[in-house]
Amino acid sequence: MKYMTTKETEKKWNISKRRIRQPLQAGRIEEAAKIENHWNIPTYTMTKE
């Protein structure tokens, strides 16, 4: 499974880190994992349409 960081997601979809972290911290993104201080977001989870 491939993962993106919050920084990669921010650049790819042109949204703020804060906007990305809100659903992560609320547990609304399945299979996202926080390792130490970094979020790993599955590439297939969030898509910009």
Order of alpha helices (4+ residues) and beta strands (2+ residues): beta-alpha-alpha-beta-beta
